């Protein structure tokens, strides 16, 4: 009996067809992002699937792209897929991976990326096209790509090393790694979204006027923009977004900035409203549709700058600040936004001058601090609130942070950053707001880790000191008689009312932890079952190359190793952070 001959090309095509793709058949990509000159990402979302094309014209043995944890975006906690050629330069391999530290990523239990096509470029670079479900169902080792209106932290890397068989890929070096932020469902960057707002009326800059940063470790400086000089004074508009503006030469020294709005003409009143906070690494904040912060009751604005100058350099002149985008005159957004700070916003745990109260010292090893706004406080609020975004904040030795909302003793919402990175802070949110009702209990929990390399740390305002708080954007905004702590702060004397706004009625506690296993981390655990994202459950997938064109494998993940082998945690390389 004659057995028909089946070519290797036909067999490869059938295999790819079974996987839901066809070699050489690519979608028409409708969105693109330039990672760096000569390195681009194209993509197309189709239903529950995403196709991507990653291409570099630089000589590369492998290249990579990763999805970071929301609110962090660093290598620890990142979703990874690794790929390159075998030693023959033709046969590709691909491996879905994840990272828990600045070390070689681990292989996923379930392999979810598949190759559509791949090409070796004449320049020595490569082009790879891949496909995966937006949500693979493997939440323990993959990051879902969500249409929630938030920017996704993405990581890119490549190596000039040669072919790397059997998954033994080499370190990319600091020069070949990149960080960025993408909305996979809206290609416009945040600033363009603001400029395209249907009621866009203009923007107003509130920038430092060539301020000389003192040659000292930590400086807090407040710059008032009085009614007589600021362009928003007298306007009846709504602020629809805020963009931090960093001066390139001093960007590394801006630890964070906070924007306040005042009802007085010269920032002299004590009932200022916080309307924005930012650290380097954030993009412009775009408020949801039909929402904003009305300006009609504000007459002056103040930006508080926290400068970090650990090397005590002199002659550093800063012109950083914020740019506010607003609607046309008399066009007000119906949903009124406000800022509320949970946790320890007054840093009650710092030392207090003129008292015997000393700064709270963070225990050596792993520790946990809980700052609670009790139900008796939220019961005094004028109404329930809806949270649209959270900015969870600690300093250098913070490793995990979360905010929990309890109702009747049961947890109804948890906002968590499992792998917190001081240098990679970012706003987090969902496609829909969550509700904090009157009578709910709200707790911000911060986890710290200190050892011989970090030295002793205490709570305070300095960059080497620690904090624990969450800046929440909410609606509908409380009236002007309610402070922006809204009763959820503590003070060093304990729980009692410290002013007429009842801003100091929270409580806090601490405990030491046995080790890293006590941190609230679930990412990186083995999947309970193989997902339906693509390539099955084997640890490494090899797909035969079609005749005439090599299918290339690509690293899809956070291939970012240790930022600097000799970098001290007390002197982070802030200059690599990406400004919002």
DOMAR-366631 format. One record per residue (C-alpha): residue number from 1; residue in three letters; chain; x, y, z. Coordinates in Angstrom, 2 decimals. Each point is the difference from the previous one (the first is absolute). Example, Ala and Ser with C-alpha at 12.3 -4.5 7.8 and 13.67 -1.06 7.14 Angstrom:
   num   residu   chaine        px        py        pz
     1      Ala        A     12.30     -4.50      7.80
     2      Ser        A      1.37      3.44     -0.66
END
This chain:
   num   residu   chaine        px        py        pz
     1      Unk        A      0.00      0.00      0.00
     2      Unk        A      1.32      3.45     -0.98
     3      Unk        A      0.32      2.57      2.79
     4      Unk        A     -0.26      3.57     -1.27
     5      Unk        A      3.03      2.18      0.66
     6      Unk        A     -0.61      2.82      2.48
     7      Unk        A      2.56      2.79     -0.10
     8      Unk        A      1.48      1.51      3.11
     9      Unk        A     -1.47      3.35     -1.04
    10      Unk        A     -3.50     -1.49     -0.19
    11      Unk        A      0.41     -1.65      3.38
    12      Unk        A      1.18      3.26      1.56
    13      Unk        A     -2.91      1.88     -1.58
    14      Unk        A     -2.49     -2.56      1.34
    15      Unk        A      1.53      0.22      3.45
    16      Unk        A     -0.25      3.77      0.01
    17      Unk        A     -3.56     -0.14     -1.28
    18      Unk        A     -0.93     -2.26      2.90
    19      Unk        A      1.47      2.61      2.31
    20      Unk        A     -2.21      2.66     -1.57
    21      Unk        A      2.68      1.71     -2.12
    22      Unk        A      1.50     -0.41     -3.45
    23      Unk        A      3.68      0.60     -0.71
    24      Unk        A      0.52      3.09     -2.11
    25      Unk        A     -3.61      1.18      0.37
    26      Unk        A      0.08      3.22      2.01
    27      Unk        A     -2.76      2.39      1.02
    28      Unk        A     -0.12      3.63     -1.07
    29      Unk        A      1.36      1.70      3.10
    30      Unk        A     -1.92      3.12      0.95
    31      Unk        A      2.13      1.30      2.87
    32      Unk        A      3.72      0.62      0.43
    33      Unk        A      2.45      1.14      2.66
    34      Unk        A      3.65      0.96     -0.49
    35      Unk        A      1.97     -1.44      2.87
    36      Unk        A      3.20      1.72     -1.07
    37      Unk        A      1.36      0.92     -3.46
    38      Unk        A      0.24     -3.25     -1.93
    39      Unk        A     -2.13     -1.98      2.47
    40      Unk        A     -3.78     -0.07     -0.50
    41      Unk        A     -3.12     -1.80      1.21
    42      Unk        A     -3.10     -0.37     -2.20
    43      Unk        A     -3.21     -1.65      1.19
    44      Unk        A     -3.60     -0.78     -0.76
    45      Unk        A     -2.73     -1.09      2.41
    46      Unk        A     -2.58     -2.35     -1.52
    47      Unk        A     -2.70     -1.16      2.38
    48      Unk        A      1.66     -1.86      2.84
    49      Unk        A      3.35     -0.25     -1.80
    50      Unk        A      2.95      2.34     -0.52
    51      Unk        A      2.54     -0.24     -2.82
    52      Unk        A      3.28      1.83      0.36
    53      Unk        A      3.00      0.66     -2.21
    54      Unk        A      3.28      0.78      1.69
    55      Unk        A      2.83      1.17     -2.24
    56      Unk        A      3.52      1.32      0.44
    57      Unk        A      2.45      0.92     -2.73
    58      Unk        A      2.89     -0.35      2.46
    59      Unk        A      2.08     -3.17      0.02
    60      Unk        A     -1.77     -2.23      2.51
    61      Unk        A      0.25     -3.55      1.29
    62      Unk        A     -3.36      0.44      1.71
    63      Unk        A     -2.41      2.80      0.77
    64      Unk        A     -2.70      0.42      2.58
    65      Unk        A     -3.18      1.69      1.12
    66      Unk        A     -1.67     -0.30      3.38
    67      Unk        A     -3.16      0.86      1.88
    68      Unk        A      0.68      1.39      3.47
    69      Unk        A     -2.18      0.04      3.07
    70      Unk        A     -2.40      2.93      0.11
    71      Unk        A      1.29      2.57      2.46
    72      Unk        A      3.58     -1.22     -0.33
    73      Unk        A      1.20     -1.13     -3.43
    74      Unk        A      3.43     -1.21      1.02
    75      Unk        A      1.46     -3.40     -0.84
    76      Unk        A     -1.12     -1.66      3.27
    77      Unk        A     -3.61     -1.01     -0.48
    78      Unk        A      0.14      0.25     -3.80
    79      Unk        A     -1.52     -2.33     -2.61
    80      Unk        A      2.64     -1.46     -2.32
    81      Unk        A      0.41     -2.04     -3.16
    82      Unk        A      3.50     -0.76     -1.23
    83      Unk        A      1.10     -0.91     -3.51
    84      Unk        A      2.94     -0.22     -2.37
    85      Unk        A      1.59     -2.23     -2.64
    86      Unk        A      1.66     -3.31      0.53
    87      Unk        A      3.70     -0.23     -0.82
    88      Unk        A     -0.81     -0.74     -3.67
    89      Unk        A     -1.34      3.54     -0.31
    90      Unk        A     -3.22     -1.31     -1.55
    91      Unk        A     -1.99     -1.92      2.58
    92      Unk        A     -1.75      2.24      2.51
    93      Unk        A     -1.14     -0.74      3.52
    94      Unk        A     -2.41      1.88      2.24
    95      Unk        A     -0.51     -0.24      3.75
    96      Unk        A     -2.70      1.72      2.05
    97      Unk        A      1.56      1.26      3.24
    98      Unk        A     -0.39      2.25      3.03
    99      Unk        A      2.36      1.86      2.35
   100      Unk        A     -0.07      0.35      3.76
   101      Unk        A      3.32      1.80      0.40
   102      Unk        A      2.87      1.50     -2.01
   103      Unk        A      1.13     -3.47     -1.08
   104      Unk        A     -0.56     -2.30     -2.95
   105      Unk        A     -3.77     -0.43     -0.49
   106      Unk        A     -1.66     -3.30      0.84
   107      Unk        A     -1.97     -2.12     -2.47
   108      Unk        A     -3.79      0.06      0.16
   109      Unk        A     -1.88     -3.18      0.74
   110      Unk        A     -2.27      0.90     -2.94
   111      Unk        A      1.40      1.27     -3.32
   112      Unk        A     -2.34      2.57     -1.53
   113      Unk        A      1.84      1.92     -2.76
   114      Unk        A      0.19     -1.46     -3.52
   115      Unk        A      1.94      1.16     -3.05
   116      Unk        A     -1.80      1.28     -3.08
   117      Unk        A      3.14      0.80     -2.01
   118      Unk        A      3.59      1.04      0.41
   119      Unk        A      2.72      1.47     -2.18
   120      Unk        A      3.71      0.52      0.37
   121      Unk        A      0.82      3.45     -1.40
   122      Unk        A      2.97      0.78     -2.21
   123      Unk        A      1.11      2.58      2.56
   124      Unk        A      0.48     -2.80      2.51
   125      Unk        A     -3.20      0.94      1.79
   126      Unk        A     -3.19     -2.01      0.17
   127      Unk        A     -3.75      0.30     -0.38
   128      Unk        A     -2.37     -2.18      1.99
   129      Unk        A     -3.77     -0.32     -0.13
   130      Unk        A     -1.80     -1.67      2.89
   131      Unk        A     -3.49     -0.70      1.22
   132      Unk        A     -1.58     -0.50      3.44
   133      Unk        A     -3.31      0.35      1.75
   134      Unk        A     -0.47      3.31      1.78
   135      Unk        A     -0.83     -1.99      3.12
   136      Unk        A      1.53     -3.46     -0.07
   137      Unk        A     -1.67     -1.09      3.23
   138      Unk        A      3.44     -0.53      1.51
   139      Unk        A     -0.16      2.81      2.55
   140      Unk        A      2.74     -1.59      2.11
   141      Unk        A      2.68      0.38     -2.69
   142      Unk        A     -1.46      2.27     -2.73
   143      Unk        A     -1.18      3.61      0.03
   144      Unk        A     -3.36      0.59     -1.67
   145      Unk        A     -0.14      2.86     -2.53
   146      Unk        A     -3.06      1.95      1.12
   147      Unk        A     -2.17      2.61     -1.68
   148      Unk        A     -0.36      2.03      3.21
   149      Unk        A      1.05      3.43     -1.21
   150      Unk        A      3.33     -0.24      1.84
   151      Unk        A      3.46     -0.03     -1.50
   152      Unk        A      1.80     -3.37      0.04
   153      Unk        A      3.61     -0.03      1.17
   154      Unk        A      2.07     -1.75     -2.66
   155      Unk        A      3.65     -1.01     -0.08
   156      Unk        A      2.26     -0.64     -2.97
   157      Unk        A      3.46     -1.48     -0.40
   158      Unk        A      2.31     -1.59     -2.53
   159      Unk        A      3.50     -1.43     -0.06
   160      Unk        A      2.74      0.17     -2.58
   161      Unk        A      1.19     -3.47      1.00
   162      Unk        A     -0.27     -2.76     -2.59
   163      Unk        A     -2.55     -2.81     -0.20
   164      Unk        A     -0.97     -1.32      3.37
   165      Unk        A     -1.08     -3.67     -0.16
   166      Unk        A     -2.05     -1.76      2.65
   167      Unk        A     -1.12      3.16      1.73
   168      Unk        A      3.48      0.97      1.15
   169      Unk        A     -0.37      3.69     -0.89
   170      Unk        A      2.54      2.55      1.17
   171      Unk        A     -0.40      3.24      1.98
   172      Unk        A     -1.04      2.94     -2.16
   173      Unk        A      2.21      2.61      1.81
   174      Unk        A     -1.36      3.36      1.23
   175      Unk        A      0.32      1.61     -3.44
   176      Unk        A     -2.50     -2.42     -1.60
   177      Unk        A     -3.01      0.24      2.34
   178      Unk        A     -2.91      2.40     -0.23
   179      Unk        A     -3.11      0.93      1.95
   180      Unk        A     -3.20      1.53     -1.32
   181      Unk        A     -3.77      0.19      0.47
   182      Unk        A     -2.66     -0.95     -2.54
   183      Unk        A     -3.77     -0.04     -0.21
   184      Unk        A     -0.52     -3.00     -2.28
   185      Unk        A     -3.55      1.10     -0.75
   186      Unk        A      0.63      3.71     -0.62
   187      Unk        A      3.16      0.93     -1.89
   188      Unk        A     -0.15      3.67      1.04
   189      Unk        A      2.36      0.93      2.81
   190      Unk        A     -1.62      1.67      3.02
   191      Unk        A      0.87      3.54     -1.10
   192      Unk        A     -1.54     -0.60     -3.42
   193      Unk        A     -3.12     -1.36      1.68
   194      Unk        A     -0.29      3.27      1.93
   195      Unk        A      0.53      2.11     -3.12
   196      Unk        A     -2.71     -2.04     -1.73
   197      Unk        A     -2.50      0.47      2.87
   198      Unk        A     -3.31      1.23     -1.48
   199      Unk        A     -0.04      2.93      2.43
   200      Unk        A      3.74      0.81      0.04
   201      Unk        A      0.49      3.68      0.68
   202      Unk        A      3.71      0.37      0.70
   203      Unk        A      2.80     -0.71      2.45
   204      Unk        A      1.72      1.93      2.77
   205      Unk        A      3.57     -0.51      1.22
   206      Unk        A      0.97      0.28      3.67
   207      Unk        A      3.79     -0.31     -0.09
   208      Unk        A      2.84      0.85      2.32
   209      Unk        A      1.73      3.25     -0.91
   210      Unk        A      3.60     -1.19     -0.18
   211      Unk        A      0.10     -1.26      3.58
   212      Unk        A      3.49     -0.89      1.27
   213      Unk        A     -0.16     -3.38      1.76
   214      Unk        A      1.87      0.21      3.34
   215      Unk        A      3.14     -2.09      0.38
   216      Unk        A     -1.58     -2.20      2.66
   217      Unk        A     -1.50     -3.47      0.04
   218      Unk        A     -3.74      0.81      0.18
   219      Unk        A     -1.83      3.27     -0.67
   220      Unk        A     -3.70      0.80      0.04
   221      Unk        A     -0.84      3.17     -1.91
   222      Unk        A     -3.42      1.58     -0.54
   223      Unk        A     -0.57      2.31     -2.94
   224      Unk        A     -3.18      2.11      0.04
   225      Unk        A     -1.65      1.19     -3.21
   226      Unk        A     -2.21      2.86      1.24
   227      Unk        A     -3.23      1.20     -1.52
   228      Unk        A      1.78      3.00     -1.50
   229      Unk        A      2.26     -2.11     -2.22
   230      Unk        A     -1.59     -3.39     -0.75
   231      Unk        A     -1.98     -0.37     -3.22
   232      Unk        A     -2.72     -2.20      1.53
   233      Unk        A     -1.13      2.65      2.47
   234      Unk        A     -3.48      1.24     -0.78
   235      Unk        A     -0.80     -2.76     -2.48
   236      Unk        A     -3.15     -2.09      0.36
   237      Unk        A      1.34     -3.26     -1.44
   238      Unk        A      0.79     -3.60      0.96
   239      Unk        A      3.49     -1.46      0.19
   240      Unk        A     -0.08     -3.17     -2.14
   241      Unk        A      3.59     -1.18      0.46
   242      Unk        A      3.39      0.86      1.46
   243      Unk        A      3.45     -0.59     -1.46
   244      Unk        A      3.24      0.15      1.99
   245      Unk        A      2.68      2.07     -1.71
   246      Unk        A      3.57     -0.92      0.91
   247      Unk        A      3.06      2.08     -0.74
   248      Unk        A      2.46     -2.41     -1.59
   249      Unk        A      3.12      1.14      1.84
   250      Unk        A     -1.61     -0.38      3.44
   251      Unk        A     -2.59     -2.70     -0.61
   252      Unk        A      1.99     -2.53      2.03
   253      Unk        A     -0.27      2.28      3.04
   254      Unk        A     -3.80      0.34      0.01
   255      Unk        A     -1.17     -2.68      2.43
   256      Unk        A     -3.66      0.99     -0.35
   257      Unk        A     -2.28      3.01     -0.36
   258      Unk        A     -3.50      0.74      1.31
   259      Unk        A     -2.46      2.58     -1.35
   260      Unk        A     -2.39      1.85      2.34
   261      Unk        A     -2.83      2.41     -0.81
   262      Unk        A     -0.89      2.87      2.36
   263      Unk        A     -3.05      2.18      0.51
   264      Unk        A      2.18      2.95      1.11
   265      Unk        A      1.77      2.26     -2.53
   266      Unk        A      3.47     -0.76      1.37
   267      Unk        A      0.01     -3.65      1.26
   268      Unk        A     -0.42      1.26      3.57
   269      Unk        A     -3.07     -2.05      0.97
   270      Unk        A      0.36     -3.29      1.86
   271      Unk        A     -2.76     -1.82     -1.80
   272      Unk        A      1.83     -0.74     -3.24
   273      Unk        A     -1.24     -2.78     -2.25
   274      Unk        A      2.53     -2.48     -1.34
   275      Unk        A     -0.78     -0.61     -3.67
   276      Unk        A      3.07     -1.86     -1.29
   277      Unk        A      3.15     -1.89      1.04
   278      Unk        A      2.79     -1.42     -2.14
   279      Unk        A      3.39     -1.67      0.08
   280      Unk        A      2.41     -0.33     -2.94
   281      Unk        A     -1.09     -2.93     -2.12
   282      Unk        A     -3.61      1.06     -0.46
   283      Unk        A     -1.72      1.25     -3.11
   284      Unk        A     -2.73      2.62     -0.10
   285      Unk        A     -3.10     -0.90      2.02
   286      Unk        A     -3.13      0.05     -2.16
   287      Unk        A     -3.25      0.20      1.92
   288      Unk        A     -2.85     -2.28     -1.14
   289      Unk        A     -2.57      1.32     -2.46
   290      Unk        A     -2.43      2.57      1.39
   291      Unk        A      2.07      0.51      3.17
   292      Unk        A      2.25      2.77      1.23
   293      Unk        A      0.97      2.40      2.79
   294      Unk        A     -1.84      3.33     -0.16
   295      Unk        A      2.15      3.13      0.27
   296      Unk        A     -2.61      2.61      0.89
   297      Unk        A      0.62     -0.20      3.77
   298      Unk        A      3.80      0.07     -0.31
   299      Unk        A      1.95      3.26     -0.10
   300      Unk        A      3.60     -1.10      0.49
   301      Unk        A      2.00     -3.20     -0.44
   302      Unk        A      3.06     -1.41      1.74
   303      Unk        A      2.45     -2.69     -1.09
   304      Unk        A      1.94     -1.76      2.74
   305      Unk        A      3.31     -1.42     -1.21
   306      Unk        A      2.00     -2.69      1.77
   307      Unk        A      3.59      0.18     -1.21
   308      Unk        A      2.49     -2.81      0.51
   309      Unk        A      3.68      0.99     -0.16
   310      Unk        A      1.91     -2.76      1.84
   311      Unk        A      3.35      1.03     -1.49
   312      Unk        A     -0.62      3.59      1.13
   313      Unk        A      0.78      1.43     -3.42
   314      Unk        A     -0.07      3.76     -0.41
   315      Unk        A     -1.12      2.11     -2.94
   316      Unk        A     -3.01     -2.17     -0.91
   317      Unk        A     -2.73      2.33     -1.32
   318      Unk        A     -3.49     -1.45     -0.48
   319      Unk        A     -2.99      1.15     -2.05
   320      Unk        A     -2.25     -3.04      0.48
   321      Unk        A     -3.69      0.16      0.80
   322      Unk        A     -3.40     -0.97     -1.38
   323      Unk        A     -2.12      0.77     -3.04
   324      Unk        A     -3.77     -0.02      0.54
   325      Unk        A     -2.41     -0.60     -2.89
   326      Unk        A     -3.46      1.55      0.27
   327      Unk        A     -3.30      0.35     -1.85
   328      Unk        A     -1.37      3.02     -1.83
   329      Unk        A     -1.49      2.83      2.07
   330      Unk        A     -3.29     -0.89      1.74
   331      Unk        A      0.28     -3.65     -1.09
   332      Unk        A      0.02     -2.03      3.19
   333      Unk        A      0.30     -3.75      0.23
   334      Unk        A     -2.98     -1.55      1.82
   335      Unk        A      2.07     -2.40      2.13
   336      Unk        A      2.00      1.90      2.63
   337      Unk        A      3.33     -1.61      0.96
   338      Unk        A      1.99      0.27      3.21
   339      Unk        A      3.19     -1.40      1.58
   340      Unk        A      0.05     -1.85      3.31
   341      Unk        A      3.09     -1.33      1.78
   342      Unk        A     -0.28     -3.24      1.99
   343      Unk        A      2.59     -1.67      2.22
   344      Unk        A      2.43      2.33      1.77
   345      Unk        A     -0.30      3.21     -2.08
   346      Unk        A      1.24      2.27      2.80
   347      Unk        A      2.99     -2.35      0.62
   348      Unk        A     -0.95     -0.16      3.65
   349      Unk        A      2.75     -2.56      0.49
   350      Unk        A      2.77      2.57     -0.60
   351      Unk        A      1.78      1.89      2.79
   352      Unk        A     -1.83      3.12      1.22
   353      Unk        A      1.98      3.09      0.97
   354      Unk        A     -0.74      1.41      3.42
   355      Unk        A     -1.25     -3.35      1.29
   356      Unk        A      1.46     -3.19      1.40
   357      Unk        A     -1.40     -1.96     -2.93
   358      Unk        A      2.77     -1.70     -1.99
   359      Unk        A     -0.21     -1.45     -3.51
   360      Unk        A     -1.35     -3.52     -0.36
   361      Unk        A      2.85     -2.35     -0.95
   362      Unk        A     -0.69     -2.67     -2.61
   363      Unk        A      1.04     -3.40      1.44
   364      Unk        A      2.86     -1.85     -1.67
   365      Unk        A     -1.14     -2.80     -2.29
   366      Unk        A     -3.60     -0.14     -1.23
   367      Unk        A     -2.71      2.02      1.68
   368      Unk        A     -3.60      1.10     -0.47
   369      Unk        A     -1.77      3.26      0.92
   370      Unk        A     -3.79      0.45     -0.04
   371      Unk        A     -1.54      3.49     -0.07
   372      Unk        A     -3.75     -0.23      0.50
   373      Unk        A     -2.83      2.44     -0.57
   374      Unk        A     -2.72     -1.51      2.25
   375      Unk        A     -3.65     -0.34     -0.93
   376      Unk        A     -0.94      2.63      2.59
   377      Unk        A      1.90      2.59     -2.05
   378      Unk        A     -1.38     -0.82     -3.44
   379      Unk        A     -3.49     -0.06      1.54
   380      Unk        A      0.44      3.77      0.47
   381      Unk        A      0.59      0.59     -3.73
   382      Unk        A     -2.73      1.95     -1.78
   383      Unk        A     -0.47     -2.80     -2.57
   384      Unk        A      1.49     -3.15     -1.54
   385      Unk        A      2.89      0.42     -2.46
   386      Unk        A      1.15     -1.69     -3.22
   387      Unk        A      3.75     -0.58     -0.45
   388      Unk        A      1.25      0.25     -3.61
   389      Unk        A      3.76     -0.18      0.62
   390      Unk        A      2.50     -0.71      2.78
   391      Unk        A      3.61      1.09      0.41
   392      Unk        A      1.55     -2.24      2.68
   393      Unk        A      3.17      1.52      1.41
   394      Unk        A      2.99     -1.09      2.10
   395      Unk        A      3.72      0.69     -0.22
   396      Unk        A      3.15     -2.02     -0.63
   397      Unk        A     -0.42     -3.05      2.27
   398      Unk        A     -3.68     -0.56     -0.78
   399      Unk        A     -0.54     -3.37     -1.72
   400      Unk        A     -3.82     -0.49     -0.09
   401      Unk        A     -2.98      2.25      0.69
   402      Unk        A     -3.77     -0.38      0.04
   403      Unk        A     -3.21      1.75      0.98
   404      Unk        A     -2.99     -2.02      1.17
   405      Unk        A     -3.60      1.07      0.48
   406      Unk        A     -2.12     -1.92      2.52
   407      Unk        A     -3.77      0.16      0.26
   408      Unk        A     -1.60     -1.70      2.97
   409      Unk        A      3.30     -1.74      0.72
   410      Unk        A      0.30     -1.50     -3.51
   411      Unk        A      2.57      1.18     -2.57
   412      Unk        A     -1.80      1.48     -3.03
   413      Unk        A      2.99      1.49     -1.84
   414      Unk        A      3.78     -0.44      0.01
   415      Unk        A      2.37      2.19     -2.00
   416      Unk        A      3.45     -1.57      0.08
   417      Unk        A      3.48      0.41     -1.47
   418      Unk        A      1.78     -3.28      0.66
   419      Unk        A      3.45      1.01     -1.27
   420      Unk        A      0.29      3.66      0.95
   421      Unk        A      2.96      1.90     -1.44
   422      Unk        A      0.82      3.46      1.35
   423      Unk        A      1.35      1.12     -3.39
   424      Unk        A     -3.00     -1.32     -1.97
   425      Unk        A     -3.05      1.42      1.77
   426      Unk        A     -3.15      0.46     -2.03
   427      Unk        A     -3.73      0.66      0.30
   428      Unk        A     -2.22     -3.10     -0.12
   429      Unk        A     -3.68     -0.33     -0.82
   430      Unk        A     -2.77     -2.17     -1.42
   431      Unk        A     -2.42      0.35     -2.90
   432      Unk        A     -2.70      0.76      2.58
   433      Unk        A      0.34      1.89      3.31
   434      Unk        A     -0.38     -1.75      3.33
   435      Unk        A     -2.13      1.34      2.84
   436      Unk        A      0.90      0.89      3.58
   437      Unk        A     -3.21      0.35      1.96
   438      Unk        A     -0.63      1.98      3.14
   439      Unk        A      0.83     -2.33      2.88
   440      Unk        A      2.66     -1.99     -1.91
   441      Unk        A      3.43     -0.64      1.54
   442      Unk        A      3.01      0.91     -2.17
   443      Unk        A      3.52     -1.27      0.71
   444      Unk        A      3.26      0.75     -1.83
   445      Unk        A      2.60     -2.70      0.71
   446      Unk        A      3.67      0.47     -0.81
   447      Unk        A      2.64     -2.71     -0.01
   448      Unk        A      3.67      0.86      0.42
   449      Unk        A      3.31     -1.83     -0.21
   450      Unk        A      3.25      1.24      1.52
   451      Unk        A      3.36     -1.70      0.32
   452      Unk        A      3.69      0.87      0.20
   453      Unk        A     -0.06      1.54     -3.49
   454      Unk        A     -2.80      2.44      0.83
   455      Unk        A      0.95      0.77      3.57
   456      Unk        A     -2.43      1.28      2.61
   457      Unk        A     -3.04      1.94     -1.29
   458      Unk        A     -2.55      2.16      1.80
   459      Unk        A     -3.27      1.64     -1.01
   460      Unk        A      0.31      3.61     -1.13
   461      Unk        A      0.00      2.45     -2.90
   462      Unk        A      3.47     -0.74     -1.38
   463      Unk        A      0.66     -2.22     -3.00
   464      Unk        A      1.82     -2.52      2.19
   465      Unk        A     -2.87      0.08      2.48
   466      Unk        A     -3.20     -2.00     -0.44
   467      Unk        A     -3.65      0.84     -0.64
   468      Unk        A     -3.23     -1.97     -0.44
   469      Unk        A     -2.96      1.58     -1.79
   470      Unk        A     -2.40     -0.14     -2.93
   471      Unk        A     -1.05      3.02     -2.08
   472      Unk        A     -3.49     -0.86     -1.26
   473      Unk        A     -1.92      1.85     -2.73
   474      Unk        A     -3.72     -0.17      0.77
   475      Unk        A     -3.43      1.43     -0.75
   476      Unk        A     -2.25      1.71      0.85
   477      Unk        A      2.39      2.36      1.76
   478      Unk        A     -0.71      1.03      3.58
   479      Unk        A     -0.76      3.63      0.68
   480      Unk        A      2.62      2.56      1.09
   481      Unk        A     -0.64     -0.63      3.72
   482      Unk        A      1.40     -3.53     -0.17
   483      Unk        A      3.80     -0.30      0.11
   484      Unk        A      1.78     -2.16     -2.57
   485      Unk        A      0.93     -2.49      2.75
   486      Unk        A     -3.77     -0.33      0.64
   487      Unk        A      0.62     -1.31      3.51
   488      Unk        A      2.32     -2.80     -1.08
   489      Unk        A      3.32      1.20      1.38
   490      Unk        A      1.69     -0.70      3.34
   491      Unk        A      2.17      2.16      2.21
   492      Unk        A      2.83     -0.79      2.33
   493      Unk        A     -2.14      0.50      3.13
   494      Unk        A     -2.50     -2.63     -0.98
   495      Unk        A     -3.57      0.09     -1.18
   496      Unk        A     -1.73      3.32      0.52
   497      Unk        A     -1.24      3.04     -1.93
   498      Unk        A      2.87      2.34     -0.78
   499      Unk        A     -1.96      2.64     -1.93
   500      Unk        A     -3.54      1.00     -0.96
   501      Unk        A      0.06     -2.33     -3.01
   502      Unk        A      0.51     -3.08      2.22
   503      Unk        A      2.95     -0.98     -2.18
   504      Unk        A      1.90     -2.00      2.64
   505      Unk        A     -2.06     -2.97      1.16
   506      Unk        A      1.76     -2.97     -1.59
   507      Unk        A      2.02     -2.70      1.76
   508      Unk        A      3.13     -1.99     -0.87
   509      Unk        A      1.84     -3.13      1.03
   510      Unk        A      3.06     -2.00     -1.03
   511      Unk        A      1.38     -3.52      0.08
   512      Unk        A      3.21     -1.72     -1.00
   513      Unk        A     -0.19     -2.80     -2.57
   514      Unk        A      1.90     -3.27     -0.21
   515      Unk        A      1.04      0.48     -3.62
   516      Unk        A     -0.88      0.72     -3.60
   517      Unk        A     -2.58     -2.79      0.02
   518      Unk        A     -2.20      2.22      2.17
   519      Unk        A     -0.34      2.67     -2.70
   520      Unk        A     -3.36      0.23     -1.86
   521      Unk        A      1.31     -1.46     -3.24
   522      Unk        A     -1.69     -2.54     -2.24
   523      Unk        A      1.60      0.74     -3.40
   524      Unk        A      2.50     -2.67     -0.98
   525      Unk        A     -1.86     -2.95      1.45
   526      Unk        A     -0.55     -3.04     -2.18
   527      Unk        A     -3.14      0.02     -2.11
   528      Unk        A     -2.71     -2.38      1.15
   529      Unk        A     -0.73     -1.00     -3.59
   530      Unk        A      1.30      0.65     -3.49
   531      Unk        A     -1.61      3.07     -1.52
   532      Unk        A     -1.47      0.24     -3.49
   533      Unk        A      2.24      2.87     -1.03
   534      Unk        A      2.00     -1.81     -2.63
   535      Unk        A      2.91     -2.35      0.17
   536      Unk        A     -0.92     -2.60      2.59
   537      Unk        A      1.76     -0.97      3.19
   538      Unk        A      3.55     -0.95     -1.02
   539      Unk        A      2.74      2.23      1.42
   540      Unk        A      1.66      0.78     -3.33
   541      Unk        A     -1.73     -0.02     -3.40
   542      Unk        A      2.04     -0.60     -3.16
   543      Unk        A     -1.72      0.71     -3.33
   544      Unk        A      1.69     -1.22     -3.17
   545      Unk        A      1.00      2.72     -2.47
   546      Unk        A     -1.79      0.13     -3.33
   547      Unk        A      2.12     -0.32     -3.12
   548      Unk        A      1.32      3.30     -1.26
   549      Unk        A     -0.71      2.00      3.15
   550      Unk        A      1.06     -0.54      3.57
   551      Unk        A     -2.59      0.19      2.72
   552      Unk        A      1.63      1.94      2.75
   553      Unk        A     -0.70     -0.21      3.70
   554      Unk        A     -0.30      3.06      2.13
   555      Unk        A      0.26      0.85      3.62
   556      Unk        A     -3.38      1.33      1.07
   557      Unk        A      0.60      1.05      3.53
   558      Unk        A      1.84      2.05      2.50
   559      Unk        A      3.60     -0.93     -0.75
   560      Unk        A      1.46      2.65      2.25
   561      Unk        A      2.73     -1.18      2.32
   562      Unk        A      1.53      1.95      2.88
   563      Unk        A     -0.03      3.71     -0.86
   564      Unk        A      3.55      0.56      1.24
   565      Unk        A      2.07     -2.65      1.74
   566      Unk        A      1.62      2.61      2.20
   567      Unk        A     -3.04      2.23      0.55
   568      Unk        A     -0.93      0.67      3.60
   569      Unk        A     -3.72     -0.10      0.84
   570      Unk        A      0.50      3.30      1.81
   571      Unk        A      1.06      1.74     -3.22
   572      Unk        A     -2.37     -1.20     -2.75
   573      Unk        A      0.58      0.84     -3.65
   574      Unk        A     -3.03      2.25     -0.33
   575      Unk        A      1.23      1.41     -3.30
   576      Unk        A     -1.22     -3.16     -1.74
   577      Unk        A     -3.61      0.57      1.07
   578      Unk        A     -2.38      1.03     -2.76
   579      Unk        A     -1.92      3.24      0.58
   580      Unk        A     -3.79      0.00     -0.36
END
